Amino acid sequence: MTIPYPTTQPLPLSTVSPPSGAARPRLTFLGVGYLGATYAICFAELGYEVMGVDVDPERIARLGEGEVPFHEPGLDELLRRNLASGRLRFSTSYEEAAEFGDVHFICVGTPQRADGMGADLSYVEASVSSLAQNLTRKALIVGKSTVPVGTAEWIEQLVGKHTPADLGVEVAWSPEFLQEGFAVEDVLRPNRIVVGVKSEWANGMLYAAHKGVFDLAATEDREVPLVVTDFATAELVKVAANAFLATKISFINAMAEVCEVAGGDVTQLAKAIGYDPRIGNRFLQAGVGFGGGCLPKDIRAFQARAQELGAGEALRFLHEVDLINMRRRNRVLQLAAELLNRRYGPAGPDLSGTRIAVLGATFKPNSDDVRDAPALAVAALLRKAGSDVRVYDPQGMENARKAQPDLTYEATMDDAVRDADLVCVLTEWADFRNADPAALGELAAGRRVVDGRNCLDSTAWTQAGWEYRGMGRP
């Protein structure tokens, strides 16, 4: 039965029986990278029987041994606890997943295609096809990966190709909204749940699959908004949210560019406009721009999909959002050249004979993710300009070495700063924000600092004898 929209009234749980015969739906998460592993571990913590599935045997082995293969605060303890309870297991077998699960969440990556801006859906296709070919009973396949609008309809066709019609396998969509560094809270205590469904059965199964979230909210006297909608809207929610956040970040960085030529202070500007409740103060921190595995590739894929649908003009502004973001990286080179008294020519600065400490490699603090990280990109640009670059990051060193093996990495912040002519703070880790500028000044060859995240106390650094440059600050 097709259900009307909009609605927030799920089918009563008494009428929804998981096809496996279990008391509550058994859940699988297909793809246990950052997204899938986090959800699998947290839903086991909520009391569900959960299986994480991946084609990477090394990743599965590490998770099965209680080791989270990435940095996310609080997740290690939850993993070990739920492995011990028996509620959580991991496998490389899609046959095992099909036999076990009632609700199968697709959590594989959707990277930018090598030949353009669009999303690469090959991992989605492989996971759905591998699962569907092994299904022997009714099940619900739910997309969580960030995808171009229209993907859910395409997955329905894939499922129809690989499963007999009498099994009644259905598809739904429920986007994720994880923030790296806060992902455990985002799963256990989400600020909303969005589901795109076509039937009352799918609606009821998804409600049952999230009942643990609602029960936890009830014990804490909270409400979790539930939006039940159609496929296209559910798919668009995530990319629209990411496009808005990217636009907000690039807006304040555009204001930083204006402040730099007009003599204004973008931190004070952001503070003033942030008091307006229509604007708010989140994501108004000017700096070297956004990065990570989501915002950059998602806004590009959104533009590409809009172009395919004939709505490219509507998202033309996202091209400028992207350009502003990338431009902020070169601004660090300009500031470095100014502080080091080097000419900045058409080909950039010549920084040969200098040593620069880069503090930060990840795209944000409380993460080890260096995908499209501005900090690491700037470090590579500084090295290309001829500088001897020394990089330190509290969590991202291993991943940074793989991404930029030609850079030099130091074991501590002090080691990176020692004998440096310039220090660039490019990720706002607490270790860097709270560092003693006087003590670091004793180590550096020259007291010059570029605050690429506007996260330092400029007065304290200046009083400690440092020549300070922020982003969009006088």
N, C-alpha and C positions, 0 to 999 in steps of 0.2 A: 504494500500500500504506500503510495506517495504521500508524504506529510506536508502540511501547509507551512509557509514561511511568512514572517518570522515566527519562531516559537522558542520558548525556553522551558517547555513542559515535557520532560522525558516520560517514556512509558514506565508505569510502575514496575519495580523490580520483580514482583511476584510472577509476572507474565513472561519473564525473560529467563530461559534456561540455557546455560552454556552448552554447546553441542558436545563437549567432552564429557558431560555428566558431572563435572566438578561443581562444588558449591558456589564458587565465584569464577569468573572467566580466567583461564590460564593465558598468560601474555607472553608473546615472543617479541624481541626487538632485533630486527634484521639489519645488521651493521652495528658493530659495537666500537665505533670511534668515539669521539667526544660526546656526540648527541646520544647515540644508542646506549652506550655504557652507563652514562649518567642516569638516563631514564630507567634502564633495567635495574640498576642498583637501588634507586630511590623507590621504585614501585614494589620491589621485594621488601623494602623497609616498611611500606604501607600494608604489608601482609599478603600480597599476591604471590602465587607461584609463577616464577619468571624464568625464561630461557633467553640468553643472549646468543646470537648466531652471527658468525663472520667467516669469510673464506680465508682469513689470515690465521694460520694455525699458531703462529708465535703470539699474536695478540690474545687469542683464546686461551693459550696456555698461561700467559701472565695473569690474566683476569682470574682464571681458575685456581691459580696459586695465591690469590689475594693481593695482587699488585696492580694498581691502576696505572696504565701506561701513559698518563699525562697528569699534569698538576691541576687539581681542583680541590680547594680547601674542604675538609670534612668527608670527602668521598672514600678515602682509604678505609677508615673505620667502619663505614656502612657496608662496604664490600666484604670485609672479613666477617662481620657479624652475620650477614645474610647468607654467605656461603656456609658458615657453621650451622645456621638454622635449617639448612636444606631447602629453603625457599628459592634459592638462586643457583642457577647452573649455566654453563656455557658450552657451546658445541659448534662444530664446523658442518654439521649435517642438516641440510634442509629437509631431508626425510624425517629426521627426528623432530625437527621443529613443527612440521605439518602434523605429525601424530600427536604432539604435545599440546599445541596452542588452539585457543578459540579466537583470540584477537591478535593479529600480527601487525606490528608497527614497522613501517619502512623508514629506516633511519640512515640510509647510506648517503655518501657525499654526492653533491651536484656541482662539481667545479666548473669554472669557465672553460668553454671549448677552446682547444688550441687554435682553431681556425676562425675564431670570431668572438663576439661578446656573449653569445647565448650560453645557456646551461647545458652541460654534458649529462644526458640522462641515461647513459649506458649502464651505470651501476644500479639505477632504479630498475631498468629493464631486466638486468641479469637477476636481481634479487627476487622480483615479482615472478619471473618465469620459473626460476628454480623452485620457489615455494609452490606455485600453482600446479606444477607438474606432479607434485608429491601429495597434494591434498586428497583426502579420501572421504571427507565429510564437510558439512557446511562450516564456514568460517567467515570472519570479517577481516579484510585487509585494509589497513589504515595508513595513509601517508602522513609522515611527519617531516620528511626532508623538504627543504625550500625548493620549489619547482615553478616553472612557468605555468600561468593559468591555462587550463585545458588538459593538464597532465592526468588528472583523476579520470577523466573520460577515456583517455588513451589507455590507462591501466585497466579500466573495465574491459576494454577490447582485448588486452593481453590476457586477462583472466579468462574471458570467454573462449579464447583460442586454446588455452591449455587445460581447462577443466570442463567436465561434462555439465551441461545445463542443469541436470537434476540435482547436483550437489547444492545449488543455491548459494554459491560463494558471492559475497557482496563486497563492495568497496566504499570507503569513507575517507574523509580528510580531516586532520586535526593538527594544525601547525604548532611548532614549538616556538618558545620565546625565551630561550636560555641566554643569560648573560654570564660569560666566562668570569670565574671568580665568585659568582653568586648562584651557581647553577643548582646546588642542592636545595636552597630555599625556593628557587624558581619552580622546581618540580613539586616539592612538598607543599608549598604555599604560593601557588600561582596567582597573578593578579587578574587572570581571566582564563577560561577554557573555551576554545572555539571548535565546533565540529560541523563539518559539511556532510550531510547524509541524504539518502533518497528514500529510506523506509523507516517505519516505526521500529522494526527489529534492529536495524543498525543503530538507531538512536538509543534504544534501550540497552544494547550491548555496550555502546560507548559510555553510557551513564554508569553501567555496572563496572566497567573497567576503570572508571574514575571515582567510584564511590569512596574509596579509601581517602582520596583528597578531600571530598566533601565531609566525610566523617571527622577527619582531623580538624577541618575548619570549624565544624560544629563544637568540638571540644574546646576550641580556643575563642569561641564566640565571634567568628569571622564569617563573612560571606565570600564565596567565589563566584563571580559573574559567569554565567554559562550562555554562550551565543550559539544557537542551533540554526544553521543556514544551509545554503546550497554549495555545491562543489566549487564553483568559480569564486564566490565570495570568500570561502575558507582559504583557498589558495592565494587570493589577493591580499588577505589580511597581513601575512608575514612580509611580503615584499613591499607593501604599502607602508608598513611600520618602519622597515629598514630604510626605505627611500626618504621618509619624513625625518628620521633621526640623522641620516647622512646630510640632508639638506640643512638641518639646524646647525650641525657642526660646521659645514662649509659656510653657512651664513656668518657665523661669528668669526670664522677665519677670514672671510672677505672684509668684515669690519676691522679686523686686525690690520689688514693691508692698508685700509683707509687711515686708521689711527697712526700707522707708521709714517705716513707722509704728512698727516695733519697735525701731529704732535699730541694726539690723544692717548688715553690708556684704555686698552680694550678690556682689561679686568674690571675697571670701574664702570665702563660702559655695560658690560655683561651683567654686573651686579645690579645696575640701575634698571635695565629693561627686564631682568629676571624677577623683579618684584611685581611686575604686571602678571596677574593670575592667568591672563590669556596666553602668556608666553612661557612663564616658568623659568627656573634657573638651571634645570638639568640639561646637559649636553650643550652648555654655553661656555665651555672652557676652551679658549683659543690655544692653538699650539701647532704641532707638526702634522695634525690631521688624523683621520681614522684609518684603521687597517683591520687585520684579522681575516678569518675565513668566511665572513658573511657580508658585511656592508659593501666592500668594493665589488665583489663578483655579483652580488645580488642586484645592485642598481644597474650594472651593465646588462645583466640578463633580462631585467625588467624592461629596459629600453629596447633590447632586441626583440622581445616578445611583443611589445606594443607596436613595433614597426611591422612585424609579421601580421598583426591583426588590423593594420591600417590606422592605428592610433598613435603613430610615432610622434606627431606634433605635440601631443599632450604631455609627453615626457621629455621633450627636448631640453628642459631646464636641468635634467639630471646629468647631461653631458657637461654643463658648466659646473655643477656640484663636484663632479669627478675631477675636472681641471683645477678647480680651486684647491681641492684636497692634495693633488699631486704637486701643485706649485709650492705648497708650504715646505716641502722637503728641500727644495732649492734655496728657500729663504735661510735655512740653517747654514748653507754654504756661504751665502752672502754675509751673514753675521760673523761667521768664522773668519772670512777674509778681512772684514773690518777690524776685528779685534786683533788679528795677527799682522795688520798693516800690509796685507797683500792685495794686489790689484785684481779686480774681478772683471775679466775680459769676456768677449763673446763666447769663448769656449769654457768659461768658468774660471775659478781661481787656480793659481799655482801655489800649492801648499807644501811643496817639497822642502825637506829640512825641518819640518815641524812634527811635534808629537801631540796627538789629540786623544783624550780619554772620552769614550762614549759610555755613559752610564745608562743602561737599558738596551734590551734587544727584542723583548716581547712587545706586542702591539698594545698591551695594557698591563697593569699590575695584577698580581694574584693569578697569573697564568703562565704557562710555558709555551704559549702559541706564538710563533714568529711568522705565521703566514701573512704576507703583505704588510709586515710590520714597518711603520715609518722609521723607527729607531734603527733597525738593521739596514734599511735602504739608505738612510743618511750616512751610516757608518761606511757602507760600500762606496758612496759618492765621495766622501772625504778621503778614503784611500785612493780612489781613482784620481783625485786631485793631487796626489803625491804625498799625503801625510802618512806618518807612522801611527796607525790607529790602534788603540788598546780598548777592548770591549769588556764590560762586566755586566752581568744580569743575575739576580738572585735565583731564578728558576729556569731561564731559557737558554743556558749555555750549550747544552747538548744539541738541542734543535737548531740553535744559531750556527754551530759549527757545521752541521750538515747543510744548511742553507747557504752559508757564506764561508766556505773553508779557507779562503785566502786571508781572512782577517785574523788578527792576533787577539787571543782571549786571555784574560787574567783571572786568577782564582778569587780575588777580593776587590772591593772598591778601592782600598788603599793602593793595591798593586797597580790598578788601572790609572789612578791619578798621579802616582809617583813619577816625577820628571816631566809631566805633561805641560805643554805650553798653553793648552786650552782644554777646558772640561765642557762637554755637552751633555746635559741631562735630558734624555729623550723618552724615558718611560717613568711615570710618576710613582715609583715604588716608595713605600714609607721609609725604607733605608736611606734613600736619596733625599727625600723631603726633610728628614730629621737629622741629616748629617751635620757635623760641626764644621762650619766653613773655616774657622780659624785653624783647626787641626788639619784639614785637607790642604789649606794654604801652605802649611809647613812642608807638605809632600810635593806640591806642584812646582814646576819650574817657573810658571807664570800664572798669576792669579787673574785669570780670565774665564768667564763662564757664560755659556749660552743655555738659558732655561727654556728648553723646547716645549715644555708643558706648563709654563707659568705656575709651577708648583713650589718654587722656593720662596723663602722670605727674603725679598730683594734688599730690604734694609739691613738685615743681619749679615748678608753676604757682602754688601757694600762696606759696612762698618768693619768687616774683617779684612778689608783691603782688596776685595775682588772687583774687577771691572765687569759689570753685570749687563747682559742683554737678554731681554725677554721677547716674546712674540707679540707684537702689537703694543709694546709698552715703550714709554719715552726713555 
